[in-house]
Amino acid sequence: MYPSSLQALIEAFRTLPGVGEKTAERYALMIAEQPHEETERFAQALLNVKDNLHRCSVCGNLTDGEQCGICKDTDRNHRQIFVVQSPKDVLAMEKTSEYNGVYHVLNGLISSSKGVMPEDLNLQGLLERAKDADEVILATSATMDGETTAMYLDRLLKKECPGILVTRIAHGLPAGGMLDYADEITLSHALSDRKTM
């Protein structure tokens, strides 16, 4: 049995996604054995995130300023808005270096089973921004909640911003994916989003 302070740290690490008992133990023991200054630096980084990180006033992405770096970047196409569920989706898209527009983070998906309704999402800002946009790209997940949210946004945007182009990212089989391992929604998207050779 570990001392109570070490056990408490193990339990704290176990609350993190993907961290099991053994990994939590390794993390806690590493913290216990490292120099005090390293632990203070680690603890301060955690506190800084909680104290300084908040939602961008324009798009809803995470930032430690009033606006995120993407919204402040005048070299980006501010007339093209890529709508995502969470800040981690922005990071994933930015890693591709394929997109030069701006983003809008919904901070969730419509889900009646979880009690998440349209008014719980970051939609008002999107409607305001869409009035000056040429295209809104819907990039919600290919789940039931993601599809519901995309359909709702499509109808809402076309009603509130007539003439705007609303598109949806293609969802299909991943590179190296095999048909017999794919679910019905993935196969349906792969078929409907097919291209000529």
Stockholm file with secondary structure:
# STOCKHOLM 1.0

chainA/1-197         MYPSSLQALIEAFRTLPGVGEKTAERYALMIAEQPHEETERFAQALLNVKDNLHRCSVCGNLTDGEQCGICKDTDRNHRQIFVVQSPKDVLAMEKTSEYNGVYHVLNGLISSSKGVMPEDLNLQGLLERAKDADEVILATSATMDGETTAMYLDRLLKKECPGILVTRIAHGLPAGGMLDYADEITLSHALSDRKTM
#=GR chainA/1-197 SS CCCHHHHHHHHHHHTSTTCCHHHHHHHHHHHHHSCHHHHHHHHHHHHHHHHHCEECTTTCCEESSSSCHHHHCTTSEEEEEEEESSHHHHHHHHHHTCCCEEEEECSSCCBGGGTBCGGGSSCHHHHHHHTTCSEEEECCCSSHHHHHHHHHHHHHHHHHSTTCEEEECCCCCCTTCCGGGSCHHHHHHHHHTCCCC
#=GC SS_cons         CCCHHHHHHHHHHHTSTTCCHHHHHHHHHHHHHSCHHHHHHHHHHHHHHHHHCEECTTTCCEESSSSCHHHHCTTSEEEEEEEESSHHHHHHHHHHTCCCEEEEECSSCCBGGGTBCGGGSSCHHHHHHHTTCSEEEECCCSSHHHHHHHHHHHHHHHHHSTTCEEEECCCCCCTTCCGGGSCHHHHHHHHHTCCCC
//
